[in-house]
Each structure stands twice: as structure tokens, then as C-alpha cells.
């Protein structure tokens, strides 16, 4: 009887210690920004970011157990929409598209941005981006950036309690970077601001 109680206590402690929440940030890697030789003729200001996800403001994803239960949760330090805004702002700055006297107002609508790991790590970003001419009020550019990344092997030992939350964070960060670059490297966008 004592052995059964002791085993139950050890299992309970192991499960409790395995469940954790990690705060993170998602920095944009400006070194990967495509540089265009000509100076920008237009500047862009991010005026609004809307989070239309069906999650808490800071929730990003989780490493899950065999029943889909979250074992390790990943949250952002501030609201996810602020992380998205920061990534786009850093991408614009790296391309010389920020500064006084902006011509265009950028609006971002975060429809999906999350990450999960059962066995393989995956991250999904869907961000609707529009640029509005500040003088005319007309939409000059619109694009939905979609990034779906899946990494890892179906035969893996780094799952569940053995999975590293940093590996999942990297996939989420890569999905956000990809979404930003899809927009800011889009020839239609480049033509508009150059």
C-alpha cells in the first residue's frame, strides 16, 4: 500500500513539474531583410493592429501530451498583437521605410498566429495587411500573409515532457518572420513604396 501511495505521489509531482508556462519575445531578424538599392519614396506608419484570434491576448501555443493536454505553454511577454506590430515595424525600419511624414498607414489584422507540438512542431500565421494612402484614404495595397511551418520528425524522442519549448518558439518566430517578409518583399509592395 505504501509503495502504491509513494508511486502516485512521484507521478503527481512529475506531472506537475512538467506543466509550465514560458514567456517569450519574437524578434525580427533584420539581417534577412531584402535591401532595395533605391531610397524609398514613401514612408509607412503602422496605425492599427487587431487581434482576431480566439485565444488570450498573450497565448502563443503549447507542447501537448498524448491526450492534447498542454504540458508546456508558450506566451508572449506582451500581447501577441504587439509582437506582430514590432516585427513589422522592425522589417519596415530595416528597409528604410519608416520616419517622419509617412505616406501610407498600415493596418494589420491578425487572424491566426499560434504554434503547437504533439510530435512535430508547427506554427501558423495569417495576417491581413493593408496600406491606406493617408491623403486620399484609399486602400493602395492589400495582402494576406500566410505562413504554415512544420518541423521535426514523426519519429522523435523530444516530445511531451522531453520537448524543449525553445524549439517551438523558434518555429513560431520563423512563421512570423516569413509573414512579414512575404509582405515587405512583395514586388507590388516594393513598387508602391519605391
N, C-alpha and C positions, 0 to 999 in steps of 0.2 A: 504494500500500500504506500509506504514512504517513497519507494522508488518511482511509482507512478505519479505521485504528487510532485516530486522533485523534477521529473521529466517534463511535466506540464508547465511548471514554473520556468524552466530553462527555455522551453519552446516559446512561452509567452514573452519572456524577456528578449529572445532573439527576434521575434516578430515585431515587437515594439521598437527595438533599436533599429530595425531595418526600415521602418516607416519614418521618412524625414522630408523636410522641405528645404530647398536650397534657393537662395536669392541670387540673381544674376543680372548682368547687363549684356547688351548685344551690340558691340561696337562695329561700326562700318570700317572696312579696310580700304582707306583712301588710295593706297598704293596700287590697287587693282582698277582704279578709275581710268577710263579711256580718255586720253588727252586729245583735244582737237586743237590744231595749230592756231587758227584764227581766234582773236579775242571775241568774247560774247558781245552781241549787240543788244541783248536783253537780259535783265536780271529777274530772278524768280524768288518770291516770298511765300513760304508755307503759311496759309492763313487759317486753315482748319484741318483737324484730324478727328474722324468719327470712328468709334469702336463699335461695330455692329456684330461682334462675336457673341456667342451665347455662353460666355464664361465670365468669371470675376475679372475685374479690371487688370489685375496683376498675374492671373493664371496663364501659364505658357504650356505646360504639359506634364507628363508623368511617365516613369518607368513602372510597368504594371506586372502584377503577378499572373499566375495561370488562370485566375477567375476574372481578370480585368480590374482587379482591385489596385489602386495606386499604392506603390511601395515607397517610391521616391518622387516627390513633386518638385517641379521647377517653376518658380515665379520670378517675375521681374522686380527690380528694386522700386521702380515707379510704375505707373500704369503702362500697359503694353503699347497703347497709342502714343505715349511719349517716346518709347524706344523706336517705334516706326518713324515718328517725326524726326528724331535725332539722326537716324540712319539716312533718311532722305536729305536732311539739312547738310550732313557731312558729305554726302555724294554731290550735292549741288556746289558746296564750297570747294571740293577737290577739283571741280571742273570750271571754277571761276564764274559761277552763275549767281552769286549772292552779292549783296551790297546795297547801298542807298539807291533810291529811285527805281525800284523794281517795276518791271513792265507787266509781269504776269503774277497772278495769285494762284497758288497750287492748293488744291483740296484733295485730301486723302481719305478714303473710306475703307477701313479695314474690315473686310467681310469674313476673312478667316486668317488666323495665324496661330498655329499650335504645333506641338510635337508629342510623339508617343513612342514607347518601346515596349513591345511584348517580347519578341525575339529580335527582329531587325529594328533599327532606329529610323523614324520617319518624321518629316516636318512638312507642313503645308502653309503656304501664304497666298492669299488672294486679296489684292489691294486695288481698288478702283481709284485711278488718278486722273484729275482734270486740271487743266490750266485755263484760267479765265483772263482775258485781256482786261486790265484794270480801267482802261479808258472807255472801251465800248461795252464792257460787261458780257461780251460774247465768249462762249467756250471755244478756245483756239486749238485745244488738244485734249484727247481723252484716250485712255488705255487701261485695260485691266491686266495688271501684272499677276501672273500665276506661276508659282513655283512649288513643285512636288518632288521632294528628295527622299530617297530611301537608301540606307547604307547598312552594311553588315551582312552576315551570312545567316542562312536559315539554320545552319548547324553551328551553334555558338555556345560557349560556356559563360559568356559575360551577359547573362540575362537575370531578371528578377533582382534579388538582393545582391548579386555579384556584379550587376551593371554599374557603370560609372556615369553619374549624372552629367559630368563634363563632356562626355562623348555625345550625349543627347543635346546639350547646349550648343555644341559646335555645329550640329546638323541644323538646328533652328536658326543659328546665326547665318549659316550658309544660305538658307532659304530666304531670309530677309535680304541679305546682300544681293542674291540673284534677282529678287523682285525689284530692288532699287535700280540695279544695273540694266534690267530689261527696259525700264522707262527711260533712264537718263542716257542710255546708249542707242535708243531707238532713233533711226535716221529721221523720222518725222519730227521728233522732239528736237534733235540736234539742228535740223534745218530751221525750225522755228526760232530758236534762241541764238543761232549764229548768223 
